[in-house]
Amino acid sequence: MALTIDQLNIQIAAESTQATNAIDTLIGRLENLQSKLNGLGSAGKRAGNGLTATANSATKAATATDKHRKSTE
């Protein structure tokens, strides 16, 4: 039983690390897209502002995932 719990903890930690890394990659790509949209004028800036909100939400999700991972270690 203890071995099973340890294996589950390892699996959860690995999967949450992968999720955090994927979210970090997404944030970087959204920021890159935002900077390109900002160069398009006012319409691009409005779209960029929407991406900022999306990136902020992704950051919060990554932080929550990381906190969960650390709490299970």
Buried (B, 14 or more C-beta within 10 A) or exposed (E): EEEEEEEEEEEBBEEBEEBBEEBBEBBEEBBEBBEEBBEEEEEBBEBBEEBBEBBEEBBEBBEEBBEBBEEEE
